[in-house]
Amino acid sequence: MNNKTVKELKKAAKDQGLCGYAKLTKAELIARLSRHNDEDSGDDVWEKCKGGCKG
């Protein structure tokens, strides 16, 4: 994931229907996307969008 741009990481977060990514740094985006994609993690690191979230 380190080779992706911030724009690409934010798009990945948006595509997964996640909120709260707009002001995150690249490192924070990578960490949260990694944790979100980890099936063993019970940690809900993102708020799911409810229609109106823009990041």
C-alpha distance matrix in Angstrom:
0.0 3.8 5.4 5.5 8.7 10.1 12.2 9.6 8.1 11.9 12.8 10.6 12.5 15.6 15.5 15.4 18.4 17.3 19.0 18.7 15.5 17.4 18.1 15.0 13.4 9.8 9.9 11.7 9.6 6.6 9.6 11.4 9.1 8.6 12.4 13.2 11.9 13.7 17.1 19.0 18.4 21.3 20.0 19.8 17.5 17.9 21.1 21.5 22.7 26.4 26.9 27.1 23.8 22.2 19.2
3.8 0.0 3.8 5.5 7.9 9.5 12.3 10.7 9.5 13.0 14.6 13.2 14.8 17.9 18.2 18.4 21.1 19.6 20.7 19.8 16.4 17.8 17.8 14.7 12.1 8.4 8.4 11.3 10.1 7.3 10.3 12.8 11.5 11.0 14.5 15.9 15.1 16.6 20.2 21.6 20.7 23.7 22.0 22.0 19.2 19.8 23.1 23.9 24.9 28.7 29.2 28.9 25.5 23.5 20.3
5.4 3.8 0.0 3.8 6.7 9.6 11.6 9.8 10.0 13.5 14.3 13.5 15.8 18.3 18.4 19.2 22.0 21.0 22.3 21.7 18.1 19.0 19.4 16.7 14.2 10.5 11.5 14.3 12.6 10.4 13.7 15.8 13.9 13.8 17.5 18.4 17.2 19.1 22.5 24.3 23.7 26.6 25.0 24.8 22.1 22.2 25.2 25.6 26.3 29.9 29.9 29.6 26.5 24.2 21.4
5.5 5.5 3.8 0.0 3.8 6.7 8.1 6.0 6.5 10.0 10.6 10.2 12.6 14.8 15.0 16.2 18.8 17.9 19.1 18.8 15.1 15.8 16.7 14.5 12.6 9.0 11.0 13.1 10.6 9.3 13.0 14.3 12.1 13.1 16.6 16.8 16.0 18.5 21.7 23.9 23.0 25.5 23.8 23.0 20.3 19.8 22.5 22.7 23.0 26.6 26.4 26.0 23.0 20.6 18.0
8.7 7.9 6.7 3.8 0.0 3.8 5.3 5.1 6.3 8.6 9.8 10.7 12.5 14.2 15.2 16.8 18.8 17.7 18.2 17.5 13.7 13.6 14.3 12.6 10.7 7.7 10.8 12.6 10.3 10.3 14.0 14.9 13.4 15.1 18.3 18.3 18.1 20.8 24.0 26.2 24.8 27.0 24.9 23.7 20.7 19.8 22.2 22.6 22.4 25.8 25.4 24.6 21.5 18.7 16.2
10.1 9.5 9.6 6.7 3.8 0.0 3.8 5.4 5.0 6.1 8.5 9.8 10.5 12.2 14.0 15.4 16.8 15.2 15.1 14.0 10.2 9.9 10.5 9.0 7.6 5.5 9.1 10.1 7.8 9.1 12.5 12.9 12.0 14.3 16.9 16.8 17.4 20.2 23.3 25.4 23.5 25.4 22.9 21.4 18.1 17.1 19.3 19.9 19.6 23.1 22.8 21.7 18.4 15.6 12.9
12.2 12.3 11.6 8.1 5.3 3.8 0.0 3.8 5.5 5.2 6.2 8.7 10.0 10.5 12.1 14.3 15.5 14.6 14.7 14.3 10.7 9.8 11.6 11.1 10.7 9.1 12.7 13.2 10.3 11.8 15.2 14.9 13.5 16.2 18.8 17.9 18.4 21.6 24.4 26.8 25.1 26.7 24.4 22.5 19.5 17.8 19.4 19.5 18.6 21.8 20.9 19.8 16.9 13.8 11.9
9.6 10.7 9.8 6.0 5.1 5.4 3.8 0.0 3.8 5.5 5.0 6.2 8.7 9.8 10.3 12.4 14.4 14.0 15.1 15.3 11.8 12.0 14.1 12.9 12.4 10.0 13.0 13.6 10.2 10.7 14.3 14.0 11.7 14.2 17.1 16.1 15.8 19.1 21.8 24.5 23.2 25.1 23.2 21.5 18.9 17.3 19.3 18.9 18.5 21.8 21.1 20.7 17.9 15.3 13.3
8.1 9.5 10.0 6.5 6.3 5.0 5.5 3.8 0.0 3.8 5.4 5.0 6.3 8.7 9.8 10.8 12.7 11.6 12.6 12.6 9.1 10.2 12.0 10.1 10.0 7.6 10.1 10.1 6.5 7.3 10.7 10.2 8.2 10.9 13.6 12.7 13.0 16.1 19.0 21.4 19.8 21.7 19.6 18.0 15.2 14.0 16.3 16.4 16.5 20.1 20.1 19.7 16.5 14.4 11.7
11.9 13.0 13.5 10.0 8.6 6.1 5.2 5.5 3.8 0.0 3.8 5.4 5.0 6.2 8.5 9.9 10.8 9.5 9.8 9.9 6.5 7.1 9.7 8.9 9.9 9.0 11.7 10.8 7.4 9.7 12.4 11.0 9.6 13.0 14.9 13.5 14.5 17.8 20.3 22.8 20.8 22.1 19.8 17.5 14.7 12.7 14.3 14.4 13.8 17.2 16.9 16.2 13.0 10.7 8.1
12.8 14.6 14.3 10.6 9.8 8.5 6.2 5.0 5.4 3.8 0.0 3.8 5.4 5.0 5.9 8.5 9.8 9.9 11.2 12.3 9.5 10.0 13.1 12.7 13.6 12.3 15.0 14.3 10.6 12.2 15.0 13.4 11.2 14.4 16.5 14.5 14.8 18.4 20.6 23.5 22.0 23.2 21.4 19.0 16.8 14.4 15.7 14.7 13.8 17.0 16.2 16.0 13.4 11.1 9.6
10.6 13.2 13.5 10.2 10.7 9.8 8.7 6.2 5.0 5.4 3.8 0.0 3.8 5.4 5.0 6.3 8.8 8.9 11.2 12.6 10.1 11.8 14.6 13.2 14.1 12.3 14.2 13.4 9.6 10.3 12.9 11.2 8.2 11.2 13.4 11.3 11.1 14.8 16.9 19.9 18.7 20.1 18.7 16.6 14.7 12.8 14.6 13.6 13.7 17.0 16.9 17.3 14.7 13.2 11.2
12.5 14.8 15.8 12.6 12.5 10.5 10.0 8.7 6.3 5.0 5.4 3.8 0.0 3.8 5.5 5.2 6.6 5.4 7.5 9.0 7.0 9.4 12.2 11.0 12.8 11.9 13.5 11.7 8.2 9.9 11.7 9.1 7.1 10.7 11.9 9.6 10.7 14.2 16.1 18.9 17.0 18.0 16.1 13.6 11.6 9.2 10.9 10.3 10.5 14.1 14.5 14.8 11.7 10.8 8.3
15.6 17.9 18.3 14.8 14.2 12.2 10.5 9.8 8.7 6.2 5.0 5.4 3.8 0.0 3.8 5.3 5.1 5.5 7.2 9.6 8.2 9.6 13.1 12.9 15.1 14.6 16.7 14.8 11.4 13.5 15.4 12.7 10.8 14.5 15.5 12.7 13.7 17.3 18.8 21.8 20.0 20.5 18.7 15.8 14.1 11.0 11.5 10.0 8.9 12.1 11.6 11.9 9.4 8.3 7.0
15.5 18.2 18.4 15.0 15.2 14.0 12.1 10.3 9.8 8.5 5.9 5.0 5.5 3.8 0.0 3.8 5.4 7.5 10.3 13.0 11.7 13.3 16.7 16.1 17.9 16.7 18.6 17.1 13.5 14.7 16.7 14.1 11.5 14.6 15.9 12.8 12.9 16.6 17.7 21.1 19.9 20.6 19.5 16.8 15.7 12.9 13.6 11.4 10.7 13.5 13.0 14.1 12.3 11.6 10.8
15.4 18.4 19.2 16.2 16.8 15.4 14.3 12.4 10.8 9.9 8.5 6.3 5.2 5.3 3.8 0.0 3.8 5.5 9.2 12.1 11.4 13.9 16.9 15.9 17.9 16.9 18.1 16.1 12.8 13.8 15.0 12.0 9.5 12.4 13.0 9.6 9.9 13.6 14.3 17.6 16.4 16.9 16.0 13.3 12.7 10.2 11.0 8.9 9.4 12.4 12.9 14.5 12.4 12.7 11.3
18.4 21.1 22.0 18.8 18.8 16.8 15.5 14.4 12.7 10.8 9.8 8.8 6.6 5.1 5.4 3.8 0.0 3.8 6.9 10.4 10.7 12.9 16.1 15.9 18.5 18.2 19.5 17.1 14.1 15.9 16.7 13.4 11.8 15.0 15.0 11.5 12.8 16.1 16.6 19.6 17.9 17.7 16.5 13.2 12.7 9.4 9.0 6.2 5.8 8.7 9.2 10.9 9.1 10.0 9.3
17.3 19.6 21.0 17.9 17.7 15.2 14.6 14.0 11.6 9.5 9.9 8.9 5.4 5.5 7.5 5.5 3.8 0.0 3.8 7.0 7.6 10.4 13.2 12.7 15.5 15.7 16.7 13.9 11.3 13.5 14.0 10.4 9.7 13.1 12.7 9.7 11.9 14.9 16.0 18.5 16.2 16.0 14.1 10.7 9.5 6.0 6.1 4.9 5.5 9.2 10.5 11.2 8.4 9.3 7.4
19.0 20.7 22.3 19.1 18.2 15.1 14.7 15.1 12.6 9.8 11.2 11.2 7.5 7.2 10.3 9.2 6.9 3.8 0.0 3.8 5.7 8.0 10.5 10.9 14.2 15.3 16.5 13.4 11.4 14.4 14.7 11.2 11.6 15.1 14.5 12.1 14.9 17.6 18.9 21.0 18.2 17.7 15.1 11.7 9.9 6.3 5.5 5.9 5.4 8.8 10.2 9.6 6.1 7.0 4.8
18.7 19.8 21.7 18.8 17.5 14.0 14.3 15.3 12.6 9.9 12.3 12.6 9.0 9.6 13.0 12.1 10.4 7.0 3.8 0.0 3.8 5.9 7.4 7.8 11.5 13.3 14.4 11.0 9.9 13.4 13.4 10.4 11.8 15.2 14.6 13.0 16.1 18.5 20.3 21.9 18.8 18.4 15.4 12.4 9.6 6.9 7.0 9.0 8.9 11.9 13.2 11.9 8.1 8.2 5.0
15.5 16.4 18.1 15.1 13.7 10.2 10.7 11.8 9.1 6.5 9.5 10.1 7.0 8.2 11.7 11.4 10.7 7.6 5.7 3.8 0.0 3.8 5.7 5.4 8.6 9.9 11.5 8.7 6.9 10.6 11.4 9.1 9.9 13.4 13.7 12.5 15.0 17.7 20.0 21.8 19.0 19.4 16.4 13.9 10.7 8.5 9.8 11.2 11.0 14.4 15.2 13.9 10.1 8.8 5.0
17.4 17.8 19.0 15.8 13.6 9.9 9.8 12.0 10.2 7.1 10.0 11.8 9.4 9.6 13.3 13.9 12.9 10.4 8.0 5.9 3.8 0.0 3.8 5.8 8.7 10.5 13.0 10.8 9.3 13.0 14.4 12.5 13.2 16.7 17.4 16.2 18.6 21.3 23.7 25.6 22.8 23.2 20.1 17.5 14.4 12.1 12.7 13.9 12.8 15.7 15.7 13.7 10.1 7.7 4.6
18.1 17.8 19.4 16.7 14.3 10.5 11.6 14.1 12.0 9.7 13.1 14.6 12.2 13.1 16.7 16.9 16.1 13.2 10.5 7.4 5.7 3.8 0.0 3.8 6.7 9.6 11.6 9.5 9.4 13.1 14.0 12.8 14.3 17.4 17.8 17.5 20.1 22.3 25.0 26.4 23.4 23.8 20.4 18.3 14.8 13.3 14.3 16.2 15.6 18.5 18.9 16.6 13.1 11.1 8.0
15.0 14.7 16.7 14.5 12.6 9.0 11.1 12.9 10.1 8.9 12.7 13.2 11.0 12.9 16.1 15.9 15.9 12.7 10.9 7.8 5.4 5.8 3.8 0.0 3.8 6.6 8.0 5.7 6.1 9.6 10.3 9.6 11.4 14.1 14.7 14.9 17.3 19.3 22.3 23.5 20.6 21.4 18.1 16.4 12.7 12.0 13.9 16.1 16.2 19.5 20.4 18.7 14.9 13.2 9.6
13.4 12.1 14.2 12.6 10.7 7.6 10.7 12.4 10.0 9.9 13.6 14.1 12.8 15.1 17.9 17.9 18.5 15.5 14.2 11.5 8.6 8.7 6.7 3.8 0.0 3.8 5.4 5.1 6.1 8.6 9.9 10.6 12.1 14.1 15.4 16.2 18.1 19.9 23.3 24.3 21.7 23.1 19.9 18.8 15.0 14.8 17.2 19.3 19.6 23.0 23.7 22.1 18.4 16.3 12.9
9.8 8.4 10.5 9.0 7.7 5.5 9.1 10.0 7.6 9.0 12.3 12.3 11.9 14.6 16.7 16.9 18.2 15.7 15.3 13.3 9.9 10.5 9.6 6.6 3.8 0.0 3.8 5.5 5.1 6.2 8.6 10.0 10.5 12.1 14.2 15.2 16.3 18.2 21.7 23.1 20.8 22.8 20.0 19.1 15.6 15.5 18.3 19.9 20.4 24.0 24.6 23.4 19.7 17.6 14.2
9.9 8.4 11.5 11.0 10.8 9.1 12.7 13.0 10.1 11.7 15.0 14.2 13.5 16.7 18.6 18.1 19.5 16.7 16.5 14.4 11.5 13.0 11.6 8.0 5.4 3.8 0.0 3.8 5.5 5.2 6.2 8.6 10.0 10.6 12.3 14.1 15.4 16.6 20.2 21.0 18.7 20.8 18.0 17.9 14.4 15.2 18.4 20.4 21.6 25.2 26.3 25.3 21.6 20.0 16.3
11.7 11.3 14.3 13.1 12.6 10.1 13.2 13.6 10.1 10.8 14.3 13.4 11.7 14.8 17.1 16.1 17.1 13.9 13.4 11.0 8.7 10.8 9.5 5.7 5.1 5.5 3.8 0.0 3.8 5.5 5.1 6.1 8.5 9.8 10.6 12.0 14.1 15.3 18.7 19.5 16.7 18.3 15.2 14.7 11.0 11.8 14.9 17.2 18.5 22.1 23.4 22.5 18.7 17.5 13.8
9.6 10.1 12.6 10.6 10.3 7.8 10.3 10.2 6.5 7.4 10.6 9.6 8.2 11.4 13.5 12.8 14.1 11.3 11.4 9.9 6.9 9.3 9.4 6.1 6.1 5.1 5.5 3.8 0.0 3.8 5.5 5.2 5.9 8.3 9.9 10.3 12.0 14.1 17.3 18.8 16.4 18.0 15.3 14.2 10.7 10.7 13.7 15.2 16.3 20.0 21.0 20.3 16.7 15.3 11.7
6.6 7.3 10.4 9.3 10.3 9.1 11.8 10.7 7.3 9.7 12.2 10.3 9.9 13.5 14.7 13.8 15.9 13.5 14.4 13.4 10.6 13.0 13.1 9.6 8.6 6.2 5.2 5.5 3.8 0.0 3.8 5.6 5.3 6.0 8.5 9.8 10.5 12.2 15.8 17.1 15.2 17.6 15.3 15.0 12.0 12.7 16.1 17.4 18.9 22.6 23.7 23.5 19.9 18.7 15.1
9.6 10.3 13.7 13.0 14.0 12.5 15.2 14.3 10.7 12.4 15.0 12.9 11.7 15.4 16.7 15.0 16.7 14.0 14.7 13.4 11.4 14.4 14.0 10.3 9.9 8.6 6.2 5.1 5.5 3.8 0.0 3.8 5.6 5.2 6.2 8.6 10.0 10.7 14.3 14.9 12.6 14.9 12.4 12.7 9.7 11.4 15.1 16.9 19.0 22.7 24.3 24.2 20.6 19.9 16.2
11.4 12.8 15.8 14.3 14.9 12.9 14.9 14.0 10.2 11.0 13.4 11.2 9.1 12.7 14.1 12.0 13.4 10.4 11.2 10.4 9.1 12.5 12.8 9.6 10.6 10.0 8.6 6.1 5.2 5.6 3.8 0.0 3.8 5.4 5.1 5.9 8.5 9.8 12.9 13.9 11.2 12.8 10.1 9.5 6.4 7.7 11.3 13.1 15.3 18.9 20.8 20.8 17.3 17.1 13.5
9.1 11.5 13.9 12.1 13.4 12.0 13.5 11.7 8.2 9.6 11.2 8.2 7.1 10.8 11.5 9.5 11.8 9.7 11.6 11.8 9.9 13.2 14.3 11.4 12.1 10.5 10.0 8.5 5.9 5.3 5.6 3.8 0.0 3.8 5.5 5.0 6.1 8.5 11.6 13.6 11.7 13.7 11.8 11.0 8.7 9.0 12.4 13.1 15.1 18.7 20.2 20.6 17.3 16.9 13.6
8.6 11.0 13.8 13.1 15.1 14.3 16.2 14.2 10.9 13.0 14.4 11.2 10.7 14.5 14.6 12.4 15.0 13.1 15.1 15.2 13.4 16.7 17.4 14.1 14.1 12.1 10.6 9.8 8.3 6.0 5.2 5.4 3.8 0.0 3.8 5.5 5.2 6.2 9.9 11.3 9.9 12.8 11.5 11.8 10.1 11.5 15.1 16.0 18.4 21.9 23.6 24.2 21.0 20.7 17.4
12.4 14.5 17.5 16.6 18.3 16.9 18.8 17.1 13.6 14.9 16.5 13.4 11.9 15.5 15.9 13.0 15.0 12.7 14.5 14.6 13.7 17.4 17.8 14.7 15.4 14.2 12.3 10.6 9.9 8.5 6.2 5.1 5.5 3.8 0.0 3.8 5.4 5.1 8.3 9.0 6.7 9.2 7.7 8.5 7.3 9.6 13.2 14.5 17.4 20.8 23.0 23.7 20.5 20.9 17.6
13.2 15.9 18.4 16.8 18.3 16.8 17.9 16.1 12.7 13.5 14.5 11.3 9.6 12.7 12.8 9.6 11.5 9.7 12.1 13.0 12.5 16.2 17.5 14.9 16.2 15.2 14.1 12.0 10.3 9.8 8.6 5.9 5.0 5.5 3.8 0.0 3.8 5.5 7.6 9.5 7.5 9.1 7.9 7.2 6.6 7.6 10.8 11.3 14.2 17.5 19.7 20.8 17.8 18.5 15.6
11.9 15.1 17.2 16.0 18.1 17.4 18.4 15.8 13.0 14.5 14.8 11.1 10.7 13.7 12.9 9.9 12.8 11.9 14.9 16.1 15.0 18.6 20.1 17.3 18.1 16.3 15.4 14.1 12.0 10.5 10.0 8.5 6.1 5.2 5.4 3.8 0.0 3.8 6.0 8.9 8.4 10.8 10.7 10.6 10.4 11.1 14.1 13.9 16.6 19.8 21.6 23.0 20.3 20.6 17.9
13.7 16.6 19.1 18.5 20.8 20.2 21.6 19.1 16.1 17.8 18.4 14.8 14.2 17.3 16.6 13.6 16.1 14.9 17.6 18.5 17.7 21.3 22.3 19.3 19.9 18.2 16.6 15.3 14.1 12.2 10.7 9.8 8.5 6.2 5.1 5.5 3.8 0.0 3.8 5.5 5.6 8.8 9.4 10.6 11.0 12.8 15.9 16.2 19.3 22.4 24.5 26.0 23.2 23.8 20.9
17.1 20.2 22.5 21.7 24.0 23.3 24.4 21.8 19.0 20.3 20.6 16.9 16.1 18.8 17.7 14.3 16.6 16.0 18.9 20.3 20.0 23.7 25.0 22.3 23.3 21.7 20.2 18.7 17.3 15.8 14.3 12.9 11.6 9.9 8.3 7.6 6.0 3.8 0.0 3.8 5.5 7.8 9.8 11.0 12.5 14.1 16.6 16.4 19.7 22.3 24.6 26.5 24.2 25.2 22.7
19.0 21.6 24.3 23.9 26.2 25.4 26.8 24.5 21.4 22.8 23.5 19.9 18.9 21.8 21.1 17.6 19.6 18.5 21.0 21.9 21.8 25.6 26.4 23.5 24.3 23.1 21.0 19.5 18.8 17.1 14.9 13.9 13.6 11.3 9.0 9.5 8.9 5.5 3.8 0.0 3.8 6.4 8.9 11.3 13.1 15.4 18.0 18.5 22.0 24.6 27.2 28.9 26.4 27.6 24.9
18.4 20.7 23.7 23.0 24.8 23.5 25.1 23.2 19.8 20.8 22.0 18.7 17.0 20.0 19.9 16.4 17.9 16.2 18.2 18.8 19.0 22.8 23.4 20.6 21.7 20.8 18.7 16.7 16.4 15.2 12.6 11.2 11.7 9.9 6.7 7.5 8.4 5.6 5.5 3.8 0.0 3.8 5.3 8.0 9.6 12.3 15.0 16.0 19.6 22.3 25.1 26.5 23.8 25.0 22.2
21.3 23.7 26.6 25.5 27.0 25.4 26.7 25.1 21.7 22.1 23.2 20.1 18.0 20.5 20.6 16.9 17.7 16.0 17.7 18.4 19.4 23.2 23.8 21.4 23.1 22.8 20.8 18.3 18.0 17.6 14.9 12.8 13.7 12.8 9.2 9.1 10.8 8.8 7.8 6.4 3.8 0.0 3.8 6.3 9.1 11.6 13.6 14.6 18.4 20.6 23.8 25.3 22.9 24.6 22.1
20.0 22.0 25.0 23.8 24.9 22.9 24.4 23.2 19.6 19.8 21.4 18.7 16.1 18.7 19.5 16.0 16.5 14.1 15.1 15.4 16.4 20.1 20.4 18.1 19.9 20.0 18.0 15.2 15.3 15.3 12.4 10.1 11.8 11.5 7.7 7.9 10.7 9.4 9.8 8.9 5.3 3.8 0.0 3.8 5.8 8.9 11.2 13.1 16.7 19.2 22.3 23.3 20.6 22.2 19.4
19.8 22.0 24.8 23.0 23.7 21.4 22.5 21.5 18.0 17.5 19.0 16.6 13.6 15.8 16.8 13.3 13.2 10.7 11.7 12.4 13.9 17.5 18.3 16.4 18.8 19.1 17.9 14.7 14.2 15.0 12.7 9.5 11.0 11.8 8.5 7.2 10.6 10.6 11.0 11.3 8.0 6.3 3.8 0.0 3.8 5.6 7.5 9.3 12.9 15.4 18.6 19.6 17.0 18.8 16.2
17.5 19.2 22.1 20.3 20.7 18.1 19.5 18.9 15.2 14.7 16.8 14.7 11.6 14.1 15.7 12.7 12.7 9.5 9.9 9.6 10.7 14.4 14.8 12.7 15.0 15.6 14.4 11.0 10.7 12.0 9.7 6.4 8.7 10.1 7.3 6.6 10.4 11.0 12.5 13.1 9.6 9.1 5.8 3.8 0.0 3.8 6.9 9.5 12.6 15.6 18.4 18.8 15.6 16.8 13.8
17.9 19.8 22.2 19.8 19.8 17.1 17.8 17.3 14.0 12.7 14.4 12.8 9.2 11.0 12.9 10.2 9.4 6.0 6.3 6.9 8.5 12.1 13.3 12.0 14.8 15.5 15.2 11.8 10.7 12.7 11.4 7.7 9.0 11.5 9.6 7.6 11.1 12.8 14.1 15.4 12.3 11.6 8.9 5.6 3.8 0.0 3.7 6.1 8.9 12.1 14.7 15.0 12.0 13.3 10.6
21.1 23.1 25.2 22.5 22.2 19.3 19.4 19.3 16.3 14.3 15.7 14.6 10.9 11.5 13.6 11.0 9.0 6.1 5.5 7.0 9.8 12.7 14.3 13.9 17.2 18.3 18.4 14.9 13.7 16.1 15.1 11.3 12.4 15.1 13.2 10.8 14.1 15.9 16.6 18.0 15.0 13.6 11.2 7.5 6.9 3.7 0.0 3.8 6.3 8.9 11.9 12.3 9.7 12.0 10.1
21.5 23.9 25.6 22.7 22.6 19.9 19.5 18.9 16.4 14.4 14.7 13.6 10.3 10.0 11.4 8.9 6.2 4.9 5.9 9.0 11.2 13.9 16.2 16.1 19.3 19.9 20.4 17.2 15.2 17.4 16.9 13.1 13.1 16.0 14.5 11.3 13.9 16.2 16.4 18.5 16.0 14.6 13.1 9.3 9.5 6.1 3.8 0.0 3.8 6.4 9.3 10.7 8.8 11.4 10.4
22.7 24.9 26.3 23.0 22.4 19.6 18.6 18.5 16.5 13.8 13.8 13.7 10.5 8.9 10.7 9.4 5.8 5.5 5.4 8.9 11.0 12.8 15.6 16.2 19.6 20.4 21.6 18.5 16.3 18.9 19.0 15.3 15.1 18.4 17.4 14.2 16.6 19.3 19.7 22.0 19.6 18.4 16.7 12.9 12.6 8.9 6.3 3.8 0.0 3.8 5.8 7.0 5.5 8.4 8.5
26.4 28.7 29.9 26.6 25.8 23.1 21.8 21.8 20.1 17.2 17.0 17.0 14.1 12.1 13.5 12.4 8.7 9.2 8.8 11.9 14.4 15.7 18.5 19.5 23.0 24.0 25.2 22.1 20.0 22.6 22.7 18.9 18.7 21.9 20.8 17.5 19.8 22.4 22.3 24.6 22.3 20.6 19.2 15.4 15.6 12.1 8.9 6.4 3.8 0.0 3.8 5.9 6.5 10.1 11.3
26.9 29.2 29.9 26.4 25.4 22.8 20.9 21.1 20.1 16.9 16.2 16.9 14.5 11.6 13.0 12.9 9.2 10.5 10.2 13.2 15.2 15.7 18.9 20.4 23.7 24.6 26.3 23.4 21.0 23.7 24.3 20.8 20.2 23.6 23.0 19.7 21.6 24.5 24.6 27.2 25.1 23.8 22.3 18.6 18.4 14.7 11.9 9.3 5.8 3.8 0.0 3.8 6.0 8.8 11.1
27.1 28.9 29.6 26.0 24.6 21.7 19.8 20.7 19.7 16.2 16.0 17.3 14.8 11.9 14.1 14.5 10.9 11.2 9.6 11.9 13.9 13.7 16.6 18.7 22.1 23.4 25.3 22.5 20.3 23.5 24.2 20.8 20.6 24.2 23.7 20.8 23.0 26.0 26.5 28.9 26.5 25.3 23.3 19.6 18.8 15.0 12.3 10.7 7.0 5.9 3.8 0.0 3.8 6.4 9.3
23.8 25.5 26.5 23.0 21.5 18.4 16.9 17.9 16.5 13.0 13.4 14.7 11.7 9.4 12.3 12.4 9.1 8.4 6.1 8.1 10.1 10.1 13.1 14.9 18.4 19.7 21.6 18.7 16.7 19.9 20.6 17.3 17.3 21.0 20.5 17.8 20.3 23.2 24.2 26.4 23.8 22.9 20.6 17.0 15.6 12.0 9.7 8.8 5.5 6.5 6.0 3.8 0.0 3.8 5.7
22.2 23.5 24.2 20.6 18.7 15.6 13.8 15.3 14.4 10.7 11.1 13.2 10.8 8.3 11.6 12.7 10.0 9.3 7.0 8.2 8.8 7.7 11.1 13.2 16.3 17.6 20.0 17.5 15.3 18.7 19.9 17.1 16.9 20.7 20.9 18.5 20.6 23.8 25.2 27.6 25.0 24.6 22.2 18.8 16.8 13.3 12.0 11.4 8.4 10.1 8.8 6.4 3.8 0.0 3.8
19.2 20.3 21.4 18.0 16.2 12.9 11.9 13.3 11.7 8.1 9.6 11.2 8.3 7.0 10.8 11.3 9.3 7.4 4.8 5.0 5.0 4.6 8.0 9.6 12.9 14.2 16.3 13.8 11.7 15.1 16.2 13.5 13.6 17.4 17.6 15.6 17.9 20.9 22.7 24.9 22.2 22.1 19.4 16.2 13.8 10.6 10.1 10.4 8.5 11.3 11.1 9.3 5.7 3.8 0.0
